[in-house]
Amino acid sequence: MSLPVLVALAGTATVFVATYLFLPNAADVPVLSAGDAPRLILLGLGAGWSLLGTVQALRLGRGGFKKVMLSLVCLATLALAGASAWWVVDYSYRLPKAIEVKALDAVKPFSGTDQNGATVSDASMKGKAYAMVFTRGFW
């Protein structure tokens, strides 16, 4: 197997790993789990490597069937990278409308999970002072 083919396949594997890291139950990787930006960069690098390796293999390689198969793998890789990036950048950031809350108004009924995984609701916090912070991603 030639070097360009290995680069193309390494790029494909990198795109699969980056896409996996966007899943909710993915493993926590110290550098790559710090928000969406590092994983999007990894996704772009993988797509670039796949494209670069495929173009070089088409230029330098022999065998029509191998070239067609590598081209199909590259197209599938680019489609997966594009779909993953679209989902992260567009679809996952669609937030619900903001709810206006005025100072000293009664809190509307709510329930959710705190940072420790425990369920918290308005009934469990009744009579206690608390502050609610809603975030997506990292600080």
N, C-alpha and C positions, 0 to 999 in steps of 0.2 A: 504494500500500500504506500502511495506516495505521500510526501509531506503536505501538499495542498489538501488532499483528501482528509488527512488526519486533522488539519486545522479546521476544515469545514465541519467534521463530525464533533470536534471539541466545542465548536461554537454552538452546534445543535444541543449538545449535552448541557452547556452553560445556560441556554435559553430554557431548557426543561427545569434545571435547578432553580433559576430565578423565578419561573412561573410557580413552581412548587412553594417557594418561600412566601408568595403572596396569599397562599391559602390560610384560612383562619387557624387551623390546628397544626401549622408547620412548625418544624423544629426551630428553636431560638438560637440563631447564630449571632455571636456578639457584635460583629461589625455590621452585618447585613440586616439586622433586626432593628436598627435605629431609624425607623420611619421608611417611607417609600423611596426616597431618593437613591440610597445605595443599591436597592434591588432593581430600580429602573435603569441605573447605570450598568449593572451586571447584565440586564436584559439587552440593552443596546450593544454592549460589547460582544455578547454571544451572537446576536444577529449580524454584527459586522464581521466577526470571524467566520461565520458560516458563509456569508456572501463572498468575502475575500478568498477563502479556500476554494469555494466553488468556481469562481471566475478564474483563478489560477489553474485549477484542475482542467477546466474547459480549454484553456489556452495551451497547456502543456501536455495534457493526458492523451491517451489512446483509448480506443474502444467506444463505439457509439452508445452501447447499452449502459455502460458505467457512467457516461456523461449524462445520459437522460435520467438515470436513477439518482445521481447526485444532485442534479438540477431540481428534481421533484422533492428531494429531502430539503434542499435549500428553500424552495418555495413554501413548503409546509412549516419550516422553521420561522421564516419571515412572517407568515400568517399568524403563527402562534405568538410570536413576539409582539406583533401589532395588536392582536386581540387582547393580550394581557395588558399592554400599556394603555390601550383604550379603556379597558375595564377599570384600571387603577385610577387613571387621570380623570375620566369622565363619569362613569357610572357609580363608582364607590364614593364619590364626593357629593352626590346628590343628597343634600341635607333637607330635613323637614323645615317648614316655615318656622321662623322665630316666634316665640310666644312672649308677648309683652307682660312683664311683671312689674308692678309698681311697689315702691317701698312700703313695708308694713301691711301688704295685702296677705290674705290667707293663701297658703300654698295649695295648689290644685293637687288632687290625688295622683300619686306616682308610685312606681316601684322600679327597682333596678338592682344592679350588682355593684358593690363597692370594690375598691382596689384589692381587697383580700378574698373576693369571691362570695362574700356573704350577701344575702338578699336584704335590701333596705327599702322601706316604704314610708309613706307619710305617716302612717299609723305608728310605726316603730320609733319614729323621731318626735312624736308629739310631746311637747313640753320641754324639749331640749333645744339648745342653741346649735345651729349647724349652718354650714355654707356648702352649696352644691356647685361643683365645677364640672362642666361637660366638655370633653375634648375628644378628638380623634387623632390618632397618631402618637407623636412623642412630644416631649417638652423641650 
